[in-house]
Structure formats: C-alpha cells, structure tokens
Amino acid sequence: MHPLDNLIWNSLGTRHAQFAEGNDGARRFVPEVSMLGTLAAFTPAGYEWLGKLQRNGEVTALFLNEPMKPPRGWVVVREAPLWQMVLGDAPVSYKKYDDILQLGAADAKEMVELAALTKPGPFAMRTHELGTYLGIRVNGELVAMAGERLKVPGYTEVSGVCTRPEHTGKGYARTLMGILIEQIRARGERPFLHVRQTNTHASELYKRMGFEERVLLHLLVARRT
C-alpha cells in the first residue's frame, strides 16, 4: 500500500495522532482543527462508527476512492472530484519577498476569513496547528497564505493555498508554496497536495511547479440526520 492511500486514517494514526478522535471503525480530527475524517471501511457499519463521533449536526469531510453515496440516515452536504498530486524532484522557482510571515493563533480569525472568501478547502480556527503556515500582509491585511496539513511518514501536504482576488497575479501563492516545499524537502519528505478537478487554473499552476496527478479521489462532506 502506498503511504498516501487511506491518507486521513494514516495521518491520524501517525504524525497527527495528537489531534485524533476515534473508535474501532472511524477516526476524525478534533473539529476545531479540521472537519476531515475517515472510516476503517466505507460500509454502513463504518458510517455508524462515524456517527458516534459526530455531535450537534457536525459534518465530516471524507476522501473516497470513487463516488459513493452514504447509507440512509446521512445527508450529503457537498461533494467534488479531487486530484491528489505529488511533487517530483525538480527544483521549484519563485519570486523572493522579504515580508513573509509565519502565521499562528493570533492570525487564526483572519486565516479563517480568508479561507471562507477564497475557498481553498476546509479551514478551522486551529487548522494552523497542523504544521507551518506562512502568509503575506499588504497594508496590514492578510492577502495570501499557504501551509501544511495532512502528514504521514515521508510525506507532507501543502494546503490552504489562497490569495485575495484583488492580489492575484503577483506570484504570492507560488512564493509561499516554494518556501514550504523547500522546508518539507529539507526534512527528507515529499510534498503533495489536493485540488478540485474543476479548478483547472490551480491545477495548471501546480503542474508547472512539477506536481503530477497521482489519483483522482472524491470529496464527500456528510452529516448524520
């Protein structure tokens, strides 16, 4: 099995175990960190295990190997095909900016607001705790960010890549990604990421940086009724 197969399960069982909630059949991140979760097996029994973790109408985002509807008693909130892309060994070039900031708890509210505006994927108040997050401010406003999310032995995901619409075209996203990639590689790990299949603009950027499509997953966001 490839390390990136059953990725969320493996991440919660290894490098991100400190953020895990789980039982015999399901695991998920603490909701304040991420809505991502997974099942030991995508069966009605697996969804029953996941339902025991959900509270107060919470949703869980799952990565499926193929489109699949949840069993009765579950509502699909959102779904989308999702490319998993892995970076090769070629160097990544990017513009140099002097004002790159490391983001943390003091920036969390603005990070959530930027993610809500640009929709790079699920983002919560404590998502920044999963790894290094970098940002760029212009006149005090957070206009771009990127960081590390899912981690398994030998691999780290680049995630949360987004730029305010009025600041696109300046190379901010590529710069932040380039710095993160160098840091990930310096640890002897390989960067990877996920991108919606319909987001062709981002996919082309990632391909120019050297990322290659590995597998097409299916994002399913669901909650128990």
C-alpha positions in Angstrom: 0.0 0.0 0.0 1.2 3.5 -0.9 1.7 5.8 2.1 -0.9 8.2 0.6 -3.6 5.5 0.4 -6.2 5.8 3.1 -4.4 9.1 3.8 -6.6 10.6 6.6 -6.6 7.3 8.6 -2.9 7.0 8.3 -2.3 10.7 9.3 -4.5 10.4 12.3 -2.8 7.2 13.3 0.8 8.5 13.0 2.0 12.1 12.7 -1.3 13.7 13.7 -2.4 11.3 16.3 -2.5 14.1 18.9 -5.4 15.7 17.0 -7.4 12.5 16.6 -10.7 11.3 17.9 -11.7 7.8 17.1 -13.1 4.4 17.8 -12.8 0.9 16.2 -14.4 2.0 12.9 -13.8 5.7 12.4 -11.3 8.5 13.0 -11.6 12.2 12.7 -9.7 15.3 13.6 -10.8 17.3 16.6 -13.5 19.6 15.0 -11.7 22.8 16.0 -8.7 21.6 13.9 -10.4 20.2 10.8 -13.6 18.6 9.6 -11.6 15.8 7.9 -12.3 12.2 9.0 -12.4 8.7 7.6 -13.7 5.2 8.2 -11.9 1.9 8.6 -14.2 0.6 5.9 -16.8 2.5 3.9 -19.7 0.4 4.8 -23.0 1.1 6.7 -21.2 -0.2 9.9 -18.3 2.3 9.2 -20.8 5.2 9.0 -22.4 4.0 12.2 -19.0 4.3 13.9 -18.5 7.8 12.5 -22.0 8.8 13.6 -20.9 8.1 17.2 -18.2 10.8 16.9 -20.4 13.5 15.4 -22.2 15.9 17.7 -24.8 18.7 17.2 -25.1 18.4 13.5 -21.4 18.4 12.8 -20.2 17.5 9.3 -17.3 15.3 8.3 -15.2 15.5 5.1 -14.2 12.2 3.7 -11.8 11.2 0.9 -13.3 8.3 -1.2 -11.6 6.3 -3.9 -14.7 6.6 -6.0 -18.1 8.4 -5.8 -20.3 6.7 -3.3 -23.5 7.8 -1.5 -23.6 7.3 2.2 -26.3 5.0 3.7 -29.7 6.0 4.8 -29.7 8.4 7.7 -26.9 10.6 6.2 -27.2 13.9 4.3 -24.6 14.9 1.6 -23.6 18.5 2.2 -21.1 18.8 -0.6 -19.1 16.5 -2.9 -16.5 17.0 -5.6 -13.8 15.1 -7.5 -10.4 15.8 -6.1 -6.9 15.3 -7.6 -4.2 14.1 -5.4 -0.9 15.5 -6.8 2.7 14.6 -5.8 5.7 16.7 -6.4 8.7 15.3 -8.3 12.3 16.1 -7.7 12.8 19.2 -9.9 13.6 22.5 -8.2 10.8 25.0 -7.8 11.4 28.6 -8.7 9.5 31.5 -7.1 9.8 35.3 -6.5 11.5 36.4 -3.4 9.6 38.6 -0.9 11.1 39.9 2.3 7.8 40.2 4.2 6.9 36.5 4.5 5.3 35.9 7.9 4.8 32.7 10.0 1.1 32.6 11.0 -0.2 31.3 14.3 -3.0 31.6 16.8 -3.1 35.4 16.7 -3.8 35.2 13.0 -6.4 32.4 13.1 -9.5 34.6 12.7 -8.1 36.3 9.6 -7.0 32.9 8.2 -10.5 31.5 8.6 -12.0 34.6 6.9 -9.5 34.4 4.0 -10.3 30.8 3.5 -14.0 31.5 3.6 -13.6 34.1 0.9 -11.4 32.1 -1.4 -12.5 28.5 -0.6 -9.2 26.6 -0.8 -10.8 23.8 1.3 -12.0 23.2 4.9 -10.3 25.5 7.3 -11.0 25.9 11.1 -9.7 28.1 13.9 -7.0 25.6 14.9 -6.0 24.3 11.4 -2.8 26.2 11.7 -1.7 23.8 14.4 -1.2 21.0 11.9 2.1 22.5 10.6 3.8 25.6 9.4 1.6 28.3 7.9 3.0 31.3 6.0 1.3 34.5 4.9 1.8 37.8 3.2 0.2 41.1 4.5 -0.3 44.2 2.5 -1.1 47.4 4.5 -1.7 45.1 7.5 -4.3 42.9 5.7 -3.7 39.2 5.3 -3.8 38.8 1.5 -2.3 35.3 0.9 -1.4 32.2 2.8 -0.4 28.6 2.5 0.6 25.9 4.9 1.0 22.2 5.9 -2.0 20.0 6.6 -2.1 16.1 6.4 1.1 14.3 7.3 2.2 10.7 7.0 5.7 9.2 7.3 7.7 10.6 4.4 5.0 13.0 3.1 3.6 16.4 4.0 0.6 18.0 2.3 0.7 21.6 1.1 -2.7 23.1 1.7 -4.8 26.2 2.4 -3.2 28.0 -0.6 -5.2 31.1 -1.3 -4.9 34.8 -2.3 -7.4 37.6 -2.1 -8.9 38.2 -5.6 -7.5 41.7 -5.8 -4.0 40.5 -5.2 -3.8 37.5 -7.6 -1.2 37.5 -10.4 1.7 38.7 -8.2 3.1 35.2 -7.5 2.2 35.2 -3.8 0.8 31.7 -3.8 3.8 30.3 -5.7 6.2 32.0 -3.3 4.6 30.7 -0.2 4.4 27.2 -1.7 8.0 27.4 -2.8 9.2 28.2 0.7 7.1 25.4 2.2 8.3 22.9 -0.4 12.0 23.7 0.4 11.3 23.2 4.1 9.5 19.9 3.5 12.2 18.6 1.3 14.9 19.7 3.9 13.2 17.2 6.3 13.6 14.4 3.7 9.9 14.4 2.9 8.0 14.7 -0.3 5.3 17.4 -0.8 1.9 16.6 -2.1 -1.5 18.4 -2.4 -5.1 18.1 -3.3 -7.0 20.2 -5.7 -10.6 20.1 -7.0 -10.7 18.6 -10.5 -12.8 21.7 -11.7 -10.1 24.1 -10.5 -8.1 24.0 -13.7 -6.3 27.3 -13.1 -4.8 26.0 -9.9 -4.1 22.5 -11.4 -2.1 24.1 -14.2 -0.1 26.2 -11.7 0.8 23.1 -9.7 1.8 21.2 -12.9 4.1 24.0 -13.9 5.7 23.7 -10.4 6.3 20.0 -11.0 3.3 18.3 -9.3 1.9 15.2 -11.0 -1.5 13.8 -10.7 -1.4 10.5 -8.7 -5.0 9.6 -8.2 -8.5 11.1 -8.6 -10.3 11.0 -5.2 -13.9 12.0 -4.4 -14.5 14.5 -1.6 -17.7 13.8 0.3 -18.9 16.1 3.1 -21.7 14.5 5.0 -23.6 14.6 8.3 -25.9 12.2 10.2 -29.5 13.2 10.2 
